[in-house]
Amino acid sequence: MKRYIGLHYINHPSRLFFTLALLAGGVLGIVYSVQAYPEFFKTEIIIGNTNGIKPEEPIIINFSSPVFQGTYAGISVMNKNGSAGQTEKVVLSWDNSGRKLTIKPQIFWKPESQYKIIVPEGRNKMLTKVSGQSFEFSVIKFPRVKSIAPSDGEKDVVLGIEDPIVVDFDKTTKDFFVKFDLDPVSNLTYQNNPEKTQFKLLPSDKIKEGTDYRVKISIKYIKDSDQNFKEIYTSSFSIKPPAPQAWEKDFSLRVDQARKFTPAQIATGKYIDINLSQQILCIFENGKAFDCYMVSTGKRGMETTKGQFAIKNKAPRVWSKKYGLYMPYWMAVASDGSFGIHELPEWPGGYKEGANHLGTPVSHGCIRLGVGPAKIVYDWTEVGTTVIIH
């Protein structure tokens, strides 16, 4: 009687020995061939990529010859960074006639963890023992803070829409949730670039002058629970203390003072008077103050230029390519357009900032007016109107 054991694998490199075994009488011949030529029946285990695995990326194990899948049901995966003896829940799937094993996490691999796969002893389909092995793989690291402004420990900081807190990461944070905390506690408004590598942050609440602030940055994988945020960076800076004021500290009272006591420097026609020391803008017509408003002019190192100028041009809303901001009710003071008078600037998303800074020099040289006053001054002013800054 003919025996056909093993003929299904006639395309295997050891087919010669199967054929000889069959001709020689069957199973006993196969056993003899395995003993005489073990290298032809040995199954090697090869693992795929093991470095920088993404949280939901499968691990691939390839076998050089088909194996009995049931003998590998005991494969285990352990998180070396977790609790001792903790086994991860995984999903196993086979392909390529028992030559390829795919191991997927039931949920996800935890970032910055090292895992160990323990492959038990098994059998290939030639009934040869396949020795057990173990492999290790590492999961991608969290994005790291590459730079932050203000820098850690920086003094006399002035935060504003032109000078927000800027955080740059070394890679995209698209697969993660990033949490920013500011202490003393303050609500934060932020925007990020399309690549999500840079975030600009601004407190929604009034900044406390002369106060030390601490920034804490935490991160988690997007599918992880909120309890698993990991702190990755802390930084601190101090806000510039308030300068002593000779005028009323109450801004509304100071504006009243300006209306009463600001002397007209031009007797006829219209002109705009900007007092840098008191952060007051008054509009005059024929020697009389029409009205006065609080402004915010250039901060230290970027002071608004003093002198006599004229309005060069005006537009209801211009885009500053340099700062990536809209400048509503723009009136150019410098002939080259480097600075002017405008309403509080806006981010493209519509967030407007700076109302709390009126009365404090925080801009990059421009003269900022609040919402309402900016439109009044814009509508009142004509191209060619004199501007005196002192």
DOTOR-154554 format. One record per residue (C-alpha): y, x, z. Coordinates in steps of 0.05 Angstrom, whole numbers, padded with zeros to 5 digits. Each point is the difference from the previous one (the first is absolute). Layout:
REM DOTOR-154554
<tido <Y,X,Z>>
...
***
This chain:
REM DOTOR-154554
<tido <00000,00000,00000>>
<tido <00069,00027,-00019>>
<tido <00053,00010,00054>>
<tido <00074,-00011,-00016>>
<tido <00030,00020,00067>>
<tido <00067,00033,-00011>>
<tido <00004,-00013,-00076>>
<tido <00064,-00040,00013>>
<tido <00034,00067,00014>>
<tido <-00026,00035,-00062>>
<tido <00073,00023,-00014>>
<tido <00003,00038,00065>>
<tido <-00001,00078,-00006>>
<tido <-00067,00000,00035>>
<tido <-00032,-00046,-00052>>
<tido <-00047,00056,-00020>>
<tido <-00031,00001,00069>>
<tido <-00005,-00075,00002>>
<tido <-00036,00001,-00066>>
<tido <-00046,00055,00023>>
<tido <-00012,-00038,00064>>
<tido <-00019,-00063,-00038>>
<tido <-00046,00037,-00046>>
<tido <-00030,00036,00060>>
<tido <-00016,-00063,00036>>
<tido <00061,-00034,00031>>
<tido <00032,00005,00068>>
<tido <-00038,00061,00023>>
<tido <00026,00037,-00061>>
<tido <00071,-00021,00018>>
<tido <-00007,00026,00071>>
<tido <-00027,00066,-00027>>
<tido <00059,00005,-00049>>
<tido <00051,-00013,00056>>
<tido <-00031,00055,00042>>
<tido <-00005,00049,-00057>>
<tido <00069,-00013,-00030>>
<tido <00044,-00026,00057>>
<tido <00066,00018,-00034>>
<tido <-00013,-00052,-00054>>
<tido <-00007,-00056,00052>>
<tido <00057,00020,00047>>
<tido <00058,-00049,00006>>
<tido <00069,00028,00013>>
<tido <00056,-00040,00034>>
<tido <00070,00011,-00026>>
<tido <00062,-00031,00031>>
<tido <00064,-00014,-00039>>
<tido <00072,00012,00023>>
<tido <00006,00012,00075>>
<tido <00074,00020,00007>>
<tido <00059,-00047,00005>>
<tido <-00040,-00065,-00007>>
<tido <00043,-00062,-00003>>
<tido <-00012,-00054,00054>>
<tido <-00039,-00046,-00047>>
<tido <-00029,00052,-00047>>
<tido <-00077,00001,-00004>>
<tido <-00042,00061,00014>>
<tido <-00050,00016,-00056>>
<tido <-00067,00034,00012>>
<tido <-00042,00020,-00060>>
<tido <-00074,00015,00001>>
<tido <-00030,00046,-00053>>
<tido <-00059,-00048,-00008>>
<tido <-00013,-00072,00018>>
<tido <-00014,-00015,00073>>
<tido <-00028,-00058,00039>>
<tido <00063,-00037,00024>>
<tido <-00034,-00029,00061>>
<tido <-00011,00069,00030>>
<tido <00076,00008,00004>>
<tido <00017,-00064,00036>>
<tido <00013,00042,00062>>
<tido <00059,00038,-00029>>
<tido <00055,00003,00052>>
<tido <00074,00019,-00003>>
<tido <00036,00023,00063>>
<tido <00074,00011,00012>>
<tido <00005,00068,00033>>
<tido <00070,-00018,00025>>
<tido <-00023,-00064,00033>>
<tido <-00042,-00015,00061>>
<tido <-00063,00041,00008>>
<tido <-00059,-00031,-00035>>
<tido <00043,-00053,-00034>>
<tido <-00032,-00020,-00067>>
<tido <00043,-00029,-00056>>
<tido <-00020,-00064,-00035>>
<tido <-00013,00015,-00073>>
<tido <-00026,-00035,-00063>>
<tido <-00054,00036,-00041>>
<tido <-00012,-00013,-00073>>
<tido <-00047,00035,-00049>>
<tido <00005,00014,-00074>>
<tido <-00030,00042,-00056>>
<tido <-00072,-00019,00018>>
<tido <00004,00027,00071>>
<tido <00038,00064,-00017>>
<tido <00070,-00021,00023>>
<tido <00020,-00026,00068>>
<tido <00069,-00028,00013>>
<tido <00024,-00005,00072>>
<tido <00061,-00045,00012>>
<tido <00034,-00013,00067>>
<tido <-00007,-00071,00023>>
<tido <00074,00001,00017>>
<tido <00032,00068,-00016>>
<tido <-00005,00073,00020>>
<tido <00053,00019,00051>>
<tido <00053,00048,-00025>>
<tido <-00001,00070,00028>>
<tido <-00072,-00008,00023>>
<tido <-00061,00044,-00013>>
<tido <-00065,-00037,-00014>>
<tido <-00072,00023,00001>>
<tido <-00054,-00031,-00044>>
<tido <-00071,00008,00025>>
<tido <-00052,-00009,-00055>>
<tido <-00069,-00007,00030>>
<tido <-00065,00027,-00030>>
<tido <-00023,-00042,-00058>>
<tido <-00049,-00002,-00058>>
<tido <00010,00005,-00074>>
<tido <-00040,-00042,-00049>>
<tido <-00050,00055,-00009>>
<tido <-00017,-00009,00074>>
<tido <00030,00067,00017>>
<tido <00038,00008,00065>>
<tido <00075,00010,-00007>>
<tido <00028,00037,00060>>
<tido <00056,-00032,00040>>
<tido <00070,00028,-00004>>
<tido <00070,-00012,00028>>
<tido <00067,00003,-00034>>
<tido <00072,-00004,00024>>
<tido <00062,-00028,-00034>>
<tido <00073,-00005,00019>>
<tido <00048,-00059,-00011>>
<tido <00071,00008,-00026>>
<tido <00056,00017,00049>>
<tido <00058,-00045,00016>>
<tido <00065,00014,-00037>>
<tido <00042,00049,00038>>
<tido <00076,00002,00011>>
<tido <00027,00055,-00046>>
<tido <00072,-00006,00023>>
<tido <00046,-00045,00039>>
<tido <00075,-00007,00004>>
<tido <00035,00003,00048>>
<tido <-00041,00061,00019>>
<tido <-00035,00005,00067>>
<tido <00051,00018,00053>>
<tido <00061,-00011,-00044>>
<tido <00065,-00014,00037>>
<tido <00062,-00042,-00017>>
<tido <-00038,-00043,-00049>>
<tido <00036,-00057,-00036>>
<tido <-00048,-00051,-00029>>
<tido <00021,-00044,-00058>>
<tido <-00022,-00029,-00066>>
<tido <00020,00065,-00034>>
<tido <-00033,00040,00056>>
<tido <-00062,-00039,00021>>
<tido <-00062,00029,00034>>
<tido <-00040,00028,-00058>>
<tido <-00075,00014,00008>>
<tido <-00038,00036,-00055>>
<tido <-00077,00001,-00001>>
<tido <-00044,00052,-00033>>
<tido <-00037,-00054,-00039>>
<tido <00002,-00074,-00014>>
<tido <-00009,-00049,00057>>
<tido <-00022,-00058,-00046>>
<tido <-00068,-00007,00034>>
<tido <00030,00002,00070>>
<tido <00047,-00037,00046>>
<tido <00055,00043,00029>>
<tido <00036,-00022,00063>>
<tido <00068,00027,00021>>
<tido <00026,-00007,00071>>
<tido <00069,00019,00024>>
<tido <00014,00009,00074>>
<tido <00045,-00027,00029>>
<tido <-00032,-00060,-00031>>
<tido <00034,-00024,-00063>>
<tido <-00021,-00042,-00059>>
<tido <-00006,00041,-00062>>
<tido <00014,-00018,-00072>>
<tido <-00033,00045,-00052>>
<tido <-00012,00010,-00074>>
<tido <-00049,00046,-00035>>
<tido <-00007,00031,-00068>>
<tido <-00053,-00027,-00049>>
<tido <-00048,00056,00016>>
<tido <00007,-00016,00075>>
<tido <00011,00073,00016>>
<tido <00071,-00009,00027>>
<tido <00028,-00051,00049>>
<tido <00073,-00011,00017>>
<tido <00012,-00033,00068>>
<tido <00060,-00030,00034>>
<tido <00007,-00035,00067>>
<tido <00020,-00072,-00007>>
<tido <00032,00002,00069>>
<tido <00064,00036,00019>>
<tido <-00011,00075,00009>>
<tido <00018,00023,00070>>
<tido <00049,00058,-00004>>
<tido <-00019,00062,00038>>
<tido <-00071,-00023,00009>>
<tido <-00065,00039,-00011>>
<tido <-00049,-00035,-00046>>
<tido <-00074,00013,-00011>>
<tido <-00037,-00018,-00064>>
<tido <-00075,-00011,00004>>
<tido <-00043,-00008,-00063>>
<tido <-00070,-00030,00003>>
<tido <-00049,-00015,-00056>>
<tido <-00066,-00035,-00012>>
<tido <-00045,-00016,-00059>>
<tido <00022,-00065,-00032>>
<tido <-00065,-00037,00019>>
<tido <-00004,00027,00071>>
<tido <00021,-00040,00061>>
<tido <00069,00005,00030>>
<tido <-00030,00031,00062>>
<tido <-00018,00062,-00040>>
<tido <00068,00026,-00019>>
<tido <00002,00075,00008>>
<tido <00064,00036,00020>>
<tido <00013,00055,-00051>>
<tido <00072,00022,00013>>
<tido <00056,-00003,00050>>
<tido <00072,00023,-00007>>
<tido <00065,-00007,00039>>
<tido <00074,00005,-00015>>
<tido <00065,-00017,00035>>
<tido <00055,-00045,-00026>>
<tido <00071,00028,-00002>>
<tido <00038,-00020,00063>>
<tido <00063,-00042,-00007>>
<tido <00065,00037,-00009>>
<tido <00056,-00015,00050>>
<tido <00048,-00052,-00027>>
<tido <00074,-00005,00013>>
<tido <00003,-00070,-00030>>
<tido <-00037,-00060,00026>>
<tido <-00075,00009,00001>>
<tido <-00009,-00074,-00016>>
<tido <00003,00000,-00076>>
<tido <00032,-00069,-00005>>
<tido <00055,00023,00047>>
<tido <00008,00065,-00039>>
<tido <00009,-00040,-00064>>
<tido <00054,-00041,00035>>
<tido <00033,00065,00021>>
<tido <-00001,00024,-00072>>
<tido <00032,-00064,-00026>>
<tido <00056,00007,00050>>
<tido <00013,00074,00002>>
<tido <-00022,00033,-00065>>
<tido <00064,00023,-00035>>
<tido <00008,-00013,-00074>>
<tido <00004,00064,-00041>>
<tido <00021,-00035,-00064>>
<tido <00055,-00051,00002>>
<tido <-00011,-00037,-00066>>
<tido <-00061,-00026,-00035>>
<tido <-00073,00003,00022>>
<tido <-00036,00058,00032>>
<tido <-00062,00012,00042>>
<tido <00007,00039,00065>>
<tido <-00063,00033,00029>>
<tido <00004,00030,00070>>
<tido <-00061,00047,00008>>
<tido <00010,00014,00074>>
<tido <-00001,-00074,00017>>
<tido <-00045,-00024,-00057>>
<tido <00049,-00053,-00021>>
<tido <00019,-00023,-00070>>
<tido <00064,-00040,-00009>>
<tido <00026,-00032,-00064>>
<tido <00076,00000,-00006>>
<tido <00046,-00037,-00047>>
<tido <00075,00013,-00001>>
<tido <-00002,00038,00066>>
<tido <-00039,-00052,00039>>
<tido <-00073,00001,00022>>
<tido <-00037,-00056,-00035>>
<tido <-00062,00012,00043>>
<tido <-00041,00056,00032>>
<tido <-00075,00011,00004>>
<tido <-00050,00047,00032>>
<tido <-00032,00050,-00047>>
<tido <-00051,00055,00001>>
<tido <00021,00065,-00034>>
<tido <-00033,00068,-00012>>
<tido <-00040,00031,00056>>
<tido <00010,00071,00025>>
<tido <-00014,00050,-00055>>
<tido <00011,-00054,-00053>>
<tido <00069,-00023,00022>>
<tido <00041,-00048,-00044>>
<tido <00053,00040,-00037>>
<tido <00071,-00009,00026>>
<tido <00058,-00009,-00047>>
<tido <00035,-00049,-00046>>
<tido <-00042,-00031,-00055>>
<tido <-00003,-00062,-00044>>
<tido <-00054,-00049,-00017>>
<tido <-00030,00026,-00066>>
<tido <-00047,-00057,-00016>>
<tido <-00036,-00057,00034>>
<tido <-00065,-00040,-00010>>
<tido <-00032,-00056,00040>>
<tido <-00066,00037,00008>>
<tido <-00019,00071,-00020>>
<tido <-00064,00041,00006>>
<tido <00001,00068,00033>>
<tido <-00054,00041,-00035>>
<tido <00012,00057,00049>>
<tido <-00018,-00041,00061>>
<tido <-00042,-00056,-00031>>
<tido <00047,-00053,00028>>
<tido <00044,-00057,-00024>>
<tido <00075,00004,00017>>
<tido <00029,-00070,-00001>>
<tido <00075,-00010,-00014>>
<tido <00008,00072,-00023>>
<tido <00070,00030,-00007>>
<tido <00002,00073,-00023>>
<tido <00050,00043,00038>>
<tido <-00019,00069,-00028>>
<tido <00012,00010,-00074>>
<tido <-00072,00025,-00008>>
<tido <-00029,-00060,00037>>
<tido <-00028,00044,00055>>
<tido <00027,-00046,00054>>
<tido <00032,-00068,00006>>
<tido <00008,-00064,00040>>
<tido <-00058,-00049,00001>>
<tido <-00038,-00051,00041>>
<tido <-00059,00021,00044>>
<tido <-00052,00030,-00048>>
<tido <-00066,-00033,-00016>>
<tido <-00071,00023,-00014>>
<tido <-00031,-00028,-00064>>
<tido <-00040,-00049,00042>>
<tido <00064,-00032,00025>>
<tido <00004,00030,00069>>
<tido <00072,00014,00020>>
<tido <00016,00049,00055>>
<tido <00060,00027,00036>>
<tido <00034,-00058,00035>>
<tido <-00015,00032,00067>>
<tido <00032,00065,-00024>>
<tido <00068,-00029,-00018>>
<tido <00048,00040,00042>>
<tido <-00044,00062,-00003>>
<tido <00002,00053,-00055>>
<tido <-00071,00001,-00029>>
<tido <00008,-00004,-00076>>
<tido <-00006,00057,-00050>>
<tido <00075,-00004,-00015>>
<tido <00011,-00071,-00023>>
<tido <00039,-00052,00038>>
<tido <-00045,-00058,00020>>
<tido <00026,-00070,00015>>
<tido <-00039,-00056,00032>>
<tido <-00025,-00063,-00034>>
<tido <00060,-00046,-00012>>
<tido <00056,00052,00008>>
<tido <-00027,00039,-00060>>
<tido <00008,-00059,-00046>>
<tido <00070,-00015,00027>>
<tido <00023,00071,-00012>>
<tido <-00035,00002,-00068>>
<tido <00033,-00065,-00024>>
<tido <00068,00023,00028>>
<tido <-00002,00070,-00031>>
<tido <00020,00016,-00071>>
<tido <-00019,00061,-00041>>
<tido <00055,00050,00013>>
<tido <00013,-00022,00072>>
<tido <00020,00059,00044>>
<tido <-00048,00023,00054>>
<tido <00024,00044,00057>>
<tido <-00054,00032,00043>>
<tido <00022,00036,00064>>
***
